Amino acid sequence: MMDTFLLGLIGFVAMVLLQLAADGFNISYLGTIGLVTALYVTLASITDTYPFFELRSGRTRIIRKLRALGATFIALLVFFFSIQTTSEYSRLWIGVWFVAAALVITVVDFVFDVLFDQAARRGWCIERVAIIGAGGLVPSVLEYAALEENSLRRIVAVHVADDRGAVDALLSEGPLDVDHIILAYDSQRDPVPKYLAARLAMRPVRLSSFADFYDTGHRALEVRQFGGVMCLALTDRPISGWDGIAKRIEDILIAGLALVLLSPLMIVIALAVKLESAGPVLFRQRRVGFDNGVFMMLKFRSMYTHLSDAGAARQTGRGDPRVTRVGRFIRRTSLDELPQLLNVLKGDMSIVGPRPHALATQAGGHNLEDVVAEYAARHRVKPGLTGWAQVNGYRGELDTIEKLRKRVEYDLYYIENWSLWLDIKVMVMTALTVLRDRNAY
């Protein structure tokens, strides 16, 4: 966005300075500025000029930008030539525009690189890499990692040997402290352990390999460079990079706007809860969130305080005597969930995502992880205030194993097929579902 804005601004300034607008703004020149910015955005997208995970490399970044910029102006000249209008535009203007844009974008990029480097020195904007492997490959990978770390100071390599205990510690039930895991196995002598590939598939981490990727059970997404050598990208963290930024912006805007618009309603609900029974207005409960982390989820209290079940050992059913009259209404209409907009602003949740479950929740008398093998994969993204499973009829009590399986199935579909349009669809369907649904007690 910044580079596109600068490109258009420089074209406009060059037009003014060269007195091309002496008789008023030339509409054709302004149209050309718009055309160039549109061309740049298109070509930058096609050529992947701004890959999120390569922003750490300043040299690679500026080369990509200049390549896209050059292609943009070549395309412009070809377009002018094809419609035979090259004589109608100042060649000096186009030349000054191109050179000035290249210089300004390079300088701004250099400033960005300095700021990025300072942030990395403070421990921000870095990528923590764990290397898991066996045999002679590990020392070589560590050497490459050290080169990458020393040259850019944006990669922190953490060596994890091929020891079952060390790997289990890295992949413990709590949140991972690494962003990228590289498998360094000799496919001829030390194939990647199947248990390792299966466990990594459940975690929100980038996974790459220097080994024969067929041994991991994954197909390679693409070939990437790490420390000067090529490795195979096997999986990416879902809804990450620019998608993650877009989703976070969506969450902040929608949650902030909803809190402002719904604040009168929330005040009325709070008063009703307080007047009907003694106790706090808000109910706080520990829920499992992103990457198996635990957070405190907020709801309007819907049960009598002395009968509340903070651990959710017993799920709420139809006609549950623990639920107050106000609670029954706000639960049926999902109004008890509105305080979770604060969880969204804090960053523990998203507007749309898999619904978080309480720590003691069971399905058919069984622990959720024991029933569905892929259950933990729901935690590869932030939990949501509403989700794809809920709008497809799987909302409310988990009284059977089949309901859990279907809920996980829909949640994983959402994770694998996420888009902003899908989020909008879920939000619209949520409003319709709340009006007619009777599964929440």
Phi, psi and omega per residue, in radians:
M1 nan -0.739 -3.133
M2 -1.144 -0.790 -3.119
D3 -1.142 -0.683 3.126
T4 -1.146 -0.725 3.086
F5 -1.081 -0.770 3.137
L6 -1.102 -0.699 -3.140
L7 -1.063 -0.802 3.114
G8 -1.164 -0.721 -3.130
L9 -1.115 -0.733 -3.131
I10 -1.133 -0.692 3.089
G11 -1.080 -0.702 3.129
F12 -1.188 -0.785 3.139
V13 -1.096 -0.739 3.122
A14 -1.085 -0.668 3.105
M15 -1.096 -0.742 -3.129
V16 -1.203 -0.801 -3.088
L17 -1.135 -0.574 3.127
L18 -1.500 0.135 3.064
Q19 1.024 0.581 3.093
L20 -1.346 -0.230 3.137
A21 -1.906 0.503 -3.081
A22 -1.072 -0.597 -3.138
D23 -1.731 0.463 -3.070
G24 1.830 2.897 -3.094
F25 -1.213 2.172 3.114
N26 -1.372 2.006 -3.066
I27 -1.051 -0.627 -3.109
S28 -1.157 -0.629 3.104
Y29 -1.199 -0.736 3.098
L30 -1.106 -0.656 3.080
G31 -1.123 -0.655 3.105
T32 -1.125 -0.690 3.097
I33 -1.061 -0.766 3.096
G34 -1.109 -0.687 3.135
L35 -1.109 -0.756 -3.118
V36 -1.123 -0.780 3.131
T37 -1.104 -0.676 3.112
A38 -1.158 -0.697 3.105
L39 -1.099 -0.730 -3.112
Y40 -1.111 -0.798 3.124
V41 -1.051 -0.748 -3.121
T42 -1.126 -0.870 -3.110
L43 -1.182 -0.637 3.106
A44 -1.116 -0.625 3.107
S45 -1.233 -0.773 -3.112
I46 -1.112 -0.716 -3.079
T47 -1.599 0.125 3.111
D48 0.922 0.928 -3.098
T49 -1.220 -0.475 -3.065
Y50 -2.093 1.045 3.073
P51 -1.197 2.235 -2.995
F52 -1.005 -0.778 -3.021
F53 -1.415 -0.012 3.058
E54 -1.896 0.155 3.114
L55 -1.169 -0.277 -3.137
R56 -1.249 -0.412 -3.095
S57 -1.643 1.791 -3.091
G58 -1.076 -0.736 -3.103
R59 -1.118 -0.824 3.119
T60 -1.072 -0.699 -3.090
R61 -1.110 -0.836 -3.070
I62 -1.229 -0.594 3.098
I63 -1.095 -0.739 3.122
R64 -1.096 -0.732 -3.122
K65 -1.133 -0.816 -3.117
L66 -1.141 -0.605 3.093
R67 -1.121 -0.773 3.123
A68 -1.163 -0.662 3.129
L69 -1.139 -0.785 3.106
G70 -1.072 -0.751 3.125
A71 -1.108 -0.580 3.131
T72 -1.121 -0.826 -3.104
F73 -1.271 -0.550 3.038
I74 -1.125 -0.748 3.109
A75 -1.100 -0.638 3.110
L76 -1.108 -0.796 -3.123
L77 -1.151 -0.692 3.100
V78 -1.101 -0.683 3.122
F79 -1.133 -0.800 3.114
F80 -1.059 -0.722 -3.118
F81 -1.150 -0.682 -3.080
S82 -1.188 -0.523 3.124
I83 -1.778 0.134 3.038
Q84 0.996 0.890 3.108
T85 -2.190 0.280 -3.082
T86 -1.082 -0.535 -3.111
S87 -1.311 -0.225 -3.096
E88 -1.505 -0.146 -3.108
Y89 -2.108 2.561 -3.129
S90 -1.265 2.092 3.080
R91 -1.148 -0.581 3.105
L92 -1.081 -0.742 3.134
W93 -1.065 -0.806 -3.123
I94 -1.114 -0.721 -3.135
G95 -1.147 -0.811 3.123
V96 -1.096 -0.725 -3.138
W97 -1.044 -0.830 -3.112
F98 -1.116 -0.860 -3.094
V99 -1.122 -0.802 -3.134
A100 -1.106 -0.714 3.129
A101 -1.109 -0.743 3.123
A102 -1.074 -0.758 -3.134
L103 -1.168 -0.842 -3.088
V104 -1.116 -0.800 -3.139
I105 -1.091 -0.647 3.096
T106 -1.140 -0.791 3.140
V107 -1.106 -0.817 3.132
V108 -1.070 -0.684 3.109
D109 -1.117 -0.665 3.104
F110 -1.108 -0.738 3.100
V111 -1.088 -0.762 3.094
F112 -1.018 -0.717 -3.121
D113 -1.126 -0.696 3.106
V114 -1.108 -0.793 3.132
L115 -1.124 -0.703 3.120
F116 -1.093 -0.717 -3.134
D117 -1.150 -0.718 3.103
Q118 -1.117 -0.675 3.096
A119 -1.119 -0.683 3.129
A120 -1.129 -0.652 3.119
R121 -1.095 -0.511 3.140
R122 -1.544 0.069 3.107
G123 1.605 0.110 3.101
W124 -1.709 2.800 2.999
C125 0.980 0.550 3.099
I126 -1.921 2.800 3.109
E127 -2.005 2.031 3.107
R128 -1.520 2.157 -3.047
V129 -2.012 2.222 3.035
A130 -1.849 2.346 -3.111
I131 -1.963 2.041 -3.127
I132 -1.991 2.181 -3.117
G133 -3.021 -3.030 -3.122
A134 -2.548 2.771 3.047
G135 1.297 -2.711 -2.993
G136 -1.342 -0.178 -3.104
L137 -1.247 -0.566 -3.039
V138 -1.058 -0.863 3.122
P139 -1.001 -0.679 3.141
S140 -1.149 -0.763 3.134
V141 -1.126 -0.707 3.104
L142 -1.087 -0.649 3.115
E143 -1.125 -0.769 3.095
Y144 -1.108 -0.713 3.138
A145 -1.098 -0.694 3.118
A146 -1.105 -0.698 3.098
L147 -1.088 -0.775 3.125
E148 -1.100 -0.747 -3.102
E149 -1.164 -0.732 -3.089
N150 -1.296 -0.558 -3.084
S151 -1.391 -0.668 -3.053
L152 -1.890 -0.381 -3.093
R153 0.970 0.518 -3.140
R154 -2.184 0.046 3.085
I155 -2.120 2.218 3.065
V156 -2.007 1.960 -3.078
A157 -1.590 2.271 3.110
V158 -2.108 1.988 -3.085
H159 -1.427 2.225 3.044
V160 -2.171 1.958 -3.073
A161 -1.223 2.957 3.120
D162 -1.419 1.163 3.115
D163 -2.117 2.223 -3.030
R164 -0.980 -0.680 3.139
G165 -1.147 -0.751 -3.137
A166 -1.154 -0.706 3.129
V167 -1.168 -0.728 3.118
D168 -1.089 -0.648 3.110
A169 -1.148 -0.693 3.129
L170 -1.150 -0.700 -3.070
L171 -1.763 0.635 3.135
S172 -1.156 3.047 -3.060
E173 -1.159 -0.413 -3.136
G174 -1.343 3.120 -3.141
P175 -1.084 2.506 3.073
L176 -1.209 2.573 3.047
D177 -1.854 0.337 3.076
V178 -2.244 2.756 -3.136
D179 -1.853 -0.421 -2.983
H180 -2.489 2.237 3.087
I181 -2.028 2.243 3.121
I182 -1.963 2.200 3.088
L183 -1.590 2.117 -3.106
A184 -2.063 1.378 -3.113
Y185 -2.070 2.522 2.994
D186 -1.460 1.910 -3.011
S187 -1.100 -0.385 -3.136
Q188 -1.373 -0.620 -3.060
R189 -1.928 -0.561 -3.034
D190 -2.300 1.338 3.119
P191 -1.067 2.649 -3.125
V192 -1.104 2.193 -3.141
P193 -1.001 2.348 -3.111
K194 -1.112 -0.623 -3.134
Y195 -1.106 -0.583 -3.112
L196 -1.206 -0.817 3.134
A197 -1.064 -0.694 -3.121
A198 -1.153 -0.708 -3.111
R199 -1.260 -0.651 -3.139
L200 -1.159 -0.526 -3.132
A201 -1.132 -0.305 -3.116
M202 -1.636 -0.049 -3.025
R203 -1.961 2.637 -3.132
P204 -1.445 1.344 -3.040
V205 -2.485 2.613 2.999
R206 -1.357 2.354 -3.096
L207 -2.178 2.181 3.103
S208 -2.257 2.930 -3.088
S209 -2.582 2.452 2.962
F210 -1.706 0.024 -3.096
A211 -1.744 -3.104 3.036
D212 -1.167 1.920 -2.967
F213 -1.177 -0.277 3.109
Y214 -1.174 -0.417 3.140
D215 -1.250 -0.266 -3.098
T216 -1.595 -0.180 -3.097
G217 1.487 0.129 -3.129
H218 -2.087 2.612 2.958
R219 -1.589 2.518 -3.123
A220 -1.237 2.356 3.064
L221 -1.357 -0.760 -3.124
E222 -2.917 3.017 3.061
V223 -1.752 2.269 -3.134
R224 -2.154 2.877 3.113
Q225 -1.837 2.362 3.066
F226 -2.432 2.050 3.116
G227 1.032 0.532 3.100
G228 1.579 -0.063 3.102
V229 -2.122 2.813 -3.085
M230 -1.613 2.464 3.038
C231 -2.386 2.847 -3.088
L232 -1.692 2.187 3.078
A233 -1.443 2.101 -3.078
L234 -1.708 -0.842 3.113
T235 -2.450 2.729 3.045
D236 -2.080 2.694 3.012
R237 -1.158 2.243 -3.095
P238 -1.168 2.620 3.133
I239 0.838 0.971 -3.136
S240 -2.113 -3.121 -3.138
G241 1.109 -2.392 -3.136
W242 -1.135 -0.564 3.082
D243 -1.085 -0.722 3.116
G244 -1.110 -0.686 3.108
I245 -1.143 -0.768 3.135
A246 -1.074 -0.725 -3.128
K247 -1.194 -0.637 3.109
R248 -1.158 -0.704 3.077
I249 -1.083 -0.767 3.089
E250 -0.988 -0.804 -3.112
D251 -1.084 -0.802 -3.094
I252 -1.132 -0.784 -3.106
L253 -1.142 -0.830 -3.076
I254 -1.228 -0.772 -3.135
A255 -1.128 -0.728 3.127
G256 -1.114 -0.792 3.137
L257 -1.145 -0.724 -3.135
A258 -1.112 -0.700 3.120
L259 -1.090 -0.690 3.130
V260 -1.171 -0.845 -3.075
L261 -1.235 -0.600 -3.047
L262 -1.688 0.028 -3.105
S263 -1.014 -0.707 3.079
P264 -1.058 -0.740 3.118
L265 -1.117 -0.716 -3.132
M266 -1.138 -0.602 3.094
I267 -1.162 -0.736 3.115
V268 -1.086 -0.782 3.132
I269 -1.094 -0.742 3.135
A270 -1.053 -0.731 3.121
L271 -1.144 -0.726 -3.136
A272 -1.116 -0.741 3.118
V273 -1.092 -0.746 -3.090
K274 -1.220 -0.657 -3.081
L275 -1.320 -0.501 -3.077
E276 -1.336 -0.681 -3.090
S277 -2.612 2.695 -3.127
A278 -1.246 2.594 3.104
G279 2.266 3.080 -3.127
P280 -1.210 2.705 3.100
V281 -1.273 -0.692 -3.087
L282 -1.735 2.519 3.064
F283 -1.913 2.214 -3.127
R284 -1.929 2.316 -3.094
Q285 -2.484 2.391 3.120
R286 -1.290 2.200 3.136
R287 -2.216 2.717 3.086
V288 -1.471 2.217 -3.082
G289 -2.066 -2.590 -3.072
F290 -1.013 2.310 3.086
D291 0.957 0.688 3.096
N292 1.172 0.201 3.067
G293 -1.278 2.706 -3.130
V294 -1.905 2.319 3.114
F295 -2.326 2.884 -3.124
M296 -1.689 1.895 -3.112
M297 -1.553 2.465 -3.086
L298 -1.800 2.475 3.019
K299 -2.571 2.772 2.920
F300 -1.225 2.369 -3.139
R301 -1.118 2.243 -3.111
S302 -2.090 -0.035 3.122
M303 -2.048 2.825 2.981
Y304 -1.121 2.380 -3.015
T305 -0.954 -0.774 -3.071
H306 -1.275 -0.190 3.119
L307 -1.892 0.026 -3.093
S308 -1.099 2.577 -3.106
D309 -2.127 1.533 -3.048
A310 -1.101 -0.525 -3.110
G311 -1.572 -0.079 -3.133
A312 0.995 0.680 3.086
A313 -1.146 -0.512 3.098
R314 -2.162 2.115 -3.123
Q315 -1.313 2.671 -3.133
T316 -1.352 2.312 3.140
G317 -2.101 3.129 -3.136
R318 -1.085 2.316 3.121
G319 1.199 0.403 -3.112
D320 -1.050 2.131 -3.089
P321 -1.217 -0.208 3.134
R322 -1.341 -0.317 -3.048
V323 -1.527 2.338 3.111
T324 -1.355 2.975 3.117
R325 -1.127 -0.792 3.076
V326 -1.100 -0.721 -3.137
G327 -1.060 -0.675 -3.139
R328 -1.107 -0.690 -3.141
F329 -1.210 -0.835 -3.069
I330 -1.244 -0.453 3.070
R331 -1.284 -0.742 -3.131
R332 -1.111 -0.619 -3.117
T333 -1.658 0.032 -3.135
S334 1.142 0.233 3.111
L335 -1.209 -0.348 3.099
D336 -1.174 -0.277 -3.119
E337 -1.481 -0.165 -3.022
L338 -0.990 -0.655 3.111
P339 -1.044 -0.282 3.115
Q340 -1.197 -0.191 2.992
L341 -1.042 -0.534 3.061
L342 -1.209 -0.655 3.053
N343 -1.088 -0.624 3.130
V344 -1.164 -0.809 3.127
L345 -1.089 -0.641 3.138
K346 -1.197 -0.484 3.132
G347 1.842 0.023 3.100
D348 -1.312 -0.465 -3.072
M349 -2.357 2.971 2.985
S350 -2.050 2.898 3.038
I351 -1.105 -0.760 -3.135
V352 -2.116 2.346 3.119
G353 2.952 3.087 3.089
P354 -1.070 2.368 3.136
R355 -1.174 2.333 -3.124
P356 -1.348 2.458 3.126
H357 -1.805 2.626 3.063
A358 -1.195 2.799 -3.004
L359 -1.090 -0.593 -3.060
A360 -1.727 0.177 -3.098
T361 -1.090 2.412 3.095
Q362 -2.265 2.848 3.065
A363 -2.220 2.048 -3.119
G364 1.051 0.527 3.127
G365 1.429 0.164 -3.115
H366 -2.090 2.618 3.032
N367 -1.118 2.471 -3.034
L368 -1.061 -0.704 -3.110
E369 -1.166 -0.461 -3.111
D370 -1.418 -0.329 -3.052
V371 -1.555 -0.778 -3.086
V372 -2.113 2.070 -3.059
A373 -1.074 -0.584 -3.084
E374 -1.541 0.136 -3.044
Y375 -0.976 -0.762 -3.069
A376 -1.112 -0.368 -3.136
A377 -1.157 -0.292 3.066
R378 -1.098 -0.443 -3.059
H379 -1.531 0.199 3.087
R380 -1.340 -0.194 3.056
V381 -2.298 2.933 3.103
K382 -1.171 2.525 3.054
P383 -1.190 2.811 -3.050
G384 -2.120 2.801 3.043
L385 -1.219 -0.551 3.012
T386 -2.466 2.892 -3.073
G387 -2.648 3.000 -3.118
W388 -1.125 -0.630 3.112
A389 -1.152 -0.711 -3.083
Q390 -1.131 -0.711 -3.104
V391 -1.370 -0.134 3.077
N392 -1.829 0.362 2.987
G393 1.724 -0.021 -3.096
Y394 -1.868 1.182 -3.122
R395 -2.163 2.508 3.078
G396 1.806 -2.573 -2.981
E397 -1.193 2.377 3.048
L398 -1.717 1.348 -3.066
D399 -1.646 -0.103 3.104
T400 -2.368 2.707 3.108
I401 -1.161 -0.608 -3.127
E402 -1.092 -0.660 3.106
K403 -1.102 -0.689 3.108
L404 -1.138 -0.771 -3.138
R405 -1.043 -0.768 -3.135
K406 -1.173 -0.665 3.122
R407 -1.106 -0.767 3.106
V408 -1.107 -0.718 3.129
E409 -1.016 -0.818 -3.141
Y410 -1.220 -0.646 3.120
D411 -1.112 -0.745 -3.140
L412 -1.200 -0.590 3.049
Y413 -1.055 -0.764 3.139
Y414 -1.066 -0.798 -3.103
I415 -1.081 -0.736 -3.072
E416 -1.363 -0.348 -3.056
N417 -2.128 0.442 -3.051
W418 -1.066 2.514 2.964
S419 -2.795 2.831 3.081
L420 -1.077 -0.629 3.126
W421 -1.140 -0.638 3.096
L422 -1.151 -0.678 3.080
D423 -1.069 -0.771 3.125
I424 -1.086 -0.734 3.124
K425 -1.060 -0.741 3.140
V426 -1.129 -0.705 -3.131
M427 -1.139 -0.716 3.108
V428 -1.152 -0.776 -3.139
M429 -1.156 -0.534 3.111
T430 -1.098 -0.787 3.135
A431 -1.038 -0.711 3.131
L432 -1.250 -0.649 -3.123
T433 -1.152 -0.735 -3.111
V434 -1.061 -0.611 -3.098
L435 -1.202 -0.509 -3.040
R436 -2.056 -0.154 -3.029
D437 -1.368 2.549 3.101
R438 -2.298 0.363 -3.096
N439 -1.515 -0.215 -3.110
A440 -1.690 2.250 -3.104
Y441 -1.987 nan nan
